[in-house]
Amino acid sequence: MKSISRISAILIACAALHILEPSSEDAIAASSKNDRPNVLFIMTDDQSRDQFNFLPEGRDEQGKPRNLTPNINRLVANGIAFPNHYASTPVCTPSRFTVLTGMYASRANDYAESAARGEQVNISWNCHIDAETQNIARMLSDAGYFTGAVGKNHVIAGHHKKRISIPFDRSAHEPDVAALLKKKQANQVLSYQECGFDFAASLFAGNLGNRHNTEDTVFHNMDWITQGAMDFFESWQKTEKPFYLYFATTLDHGPGPAKLKYTGDPLATPAGFLEKPLTVQPSRASIPERVTAAGLSLDTTACDVLWMDDAIGALLDRLETM
């Protein structure tokens, strides 16, 4: 059976985490790889309602789609959409905390510690997953899954809460800065592993800039995140386990350039510069051509949304071949 036919869902109700008792974990772990669904969990960032064709906002006054998203469209056509599903905390870090733990962000250990000290008591970017926080990756790993994460972090801390600040006014081509970027990436991978993930790669520590990048690497790189997923699939195929992959995009969050995020340096990543552009997705040069051919305006977010949709298509196509 092809792998894609065993993907259970794109967005899972993480509240179910607390229903899984140890006895049921043992039963799941004892079942065979083919008996259990693979899980591809895709989490986009600041994707507005008008960027989904299946929602009313995703169509113009004549009912024409505002976006060219064949892969998101096929997920909706072949799956179930929950148009009235709302985030409990519609801000980056707390929403990711809830998605990965099934708990309100106010349950985070670092939030509780800061509140106990009489510090900030409202939820914002003060609720991280540390090595002691139960989460879906650890539970699934304990139940016999091969678990992984690629893309935007902004919530996993492990034992590395003190982040490495990257000098924005330096270049990633400078040897000492390049080494710092690689160390920061390695620390993030270790943090994910401490929190229960078996695999982590192609990680953005948080929003672009914000002491995470040099000026010459402040670019989205959807292709690099997708490559991380391909590396995950390659590692997974060497196991006899079902998989769980958390695929978190940086799109369509800022910074820009607005409507032109796909035009950033294809070699730039938070871990330094690549030696050559990646080819895991359709070429970036073809994006405006395809958008125009679909009769859509380039003066919208259509190109960046297509870039993200290309990533989803690459994942689905890869799964079809396995």
GITA-V960173 format. One record per backbone hydrogen bond with DSSP energy under -0.5 kcal/mol. NH is the residue of the N-H (numbers start at 1). CO is the residue of the C=O. If there is no record, write none. Layout:
nh=(NH NH)
co=(CO CO)
This chain:
nh=(3 4 5 6 7 8 8 12 14 16 17 18 19 20 20 21 24 25 26 27 28 29 30 31 31 35 36 36 38 39 40 40 41 41 42 42 43 43 44 45 48 51 52 53 55 58 59 60 63 66 69 73 74 75 76 77 78 79 79 83 85 86 91 94 95 96 97 98 99 100 101 102 107 108 112 113 114 115 116 117 118 119 129 130 133 136 139 140 141 142 143 144 145 146 147 148 149 150 151 151 152 153 154 157 157 158 160 163 165 166 168 170 174 178 179 180 181 182 183 184 185 186 187 188 189 190 191 192 193 194 195 196 197 198 199 201 204 205 212 215 215 216 217 218 219 225 226 227 228 229 230 231 232 233 234 235 236 237 238 239 244 245 246 247 247 248 248 249 249 253 260 263 264 268 269 272 274 286 287 288 289 290 291 292 293 294 295 296 305 306 307 308 309 310 311 312 313 314 315 316 317 318 319 320 321 321 322)
co=(319 319 2 3 4 6 38 10 12 13 14 15 16 16 17 19 21 21 22 23 24 25 26 27 28 32 32 33 6 243 9 38 39 245 10 40 41 247 42 251 46 48 49 51 52 55 56 64 60 58 67 69 70 71 72 73 74 75 76 81 82 84 89 124 91 92 93 94 95 96 97 98 104 105 108 109 110 111 112 113 115 114 155 128 130 100 135 136 137 138 139 141 140 242 145 244 199 246 201 202 248 204 205 129 155 129 157 161 163 211 166 167 171 174 175 176 177 178 179 180 181 182 183 184 185 186 187 188 189 190 191 193 192 147 147 149 151 203 209 168 170 170 214 215 217 221 222 223 224 225 226 227 228 229 230 231 232 233 235 236 146 39 148 41 245 150 246 43 247 250 257 260 261 265 272 269 267 283 284 284 285 286 287 288 289 290 292 291 301 302 303 304 305 306 307 308 309 310 311 312 313 314 315 316 317 318 319)
